[in-house]
Amino acid sequence: MPIIILIVVLSLLRYFEIGPVANLSWWWIAGLFGVAFLWFEFFERMLGLDKRRAHDEMDKARDARVKKAFEKKPGSRR
């Protein structure tokens, strides 16, 4: 995600010609797009990061269900 933020910031700075980025070639920014594409399409899958993130989300949902199921309800005798 940080690389996407960097691409957006650099693109905006380059487009509006702000600071030292004004003279930066568009090829550098296009290269970052390529790196981001390779990361999200290939390397993240190879390292298993996409599945780890999905497992973390499932664990959070399960924990929320368990917590909700065991909360004391008003009016119950327990």
N, C-alpha and C positions, 0 to 999 in steps of 0.2 A: 504494500500500500504506500509506503513512503516514496517509492519510485514514481508512482502515479501522481502524487502531490508535487514532486520535483518537476515532472514533465509539464504539468499544468502551470506551475509558477514560472518556469523558464519560458514556456510558450507565450504566456501573457507578457512577461518582461521583454521578450524579443519582439513581439507584435507591436507593443507600444513604444519600443525603442528606449527602454529605461536603463540607465546605468551602463556598466561594462558589458551587459548582455546584448546591448544594441548591435554590437559588431560580431556577435556570435553567429556562426553559420547555422542555417536551418538543418544541415546534415547532422550536427551534434544532437539536436532535439529528436530528429528522426531516428538516429541511432539509439537513443533512450527508449523510443517507442518499440524498436526491435528487441531491445533487451527485456523490456517489460513483457512483450509477447512471448518470447522464449521462456521467461521465468514462469508465467502463468499457464502456459500450454504444456511445457515439458518438464522443467526442473521441479516445480512444485509437486507434480504427480509422481515423479521419480523418487522424491524424498518423502512422499507420503503425507505432506503437509495438508493437502486438501481433505484427506480422510480424517486426520487428527482433528481438524477444525469441526468437521461434521460430528465426530464422536463427542467432542466437548459440548456442542450444542444439544445433542441428545441427552447427555448427562445432566445438563442444567435443567432441561425440561422434565426429566425423571425426578430430579431432586425437588423441583417445584411441585410436582404432583404428589410426591410422598409427604412433603411438608403440609400441603393443603389437606391431604387425607387425614393426617394425624393432629391437625389443629383442633383445639377444644371448641365445640360449637356452643353458642349460647342456648341455655335451657336444657342442656344434656346433663345427666347425672354423673358422668365420669369425671 
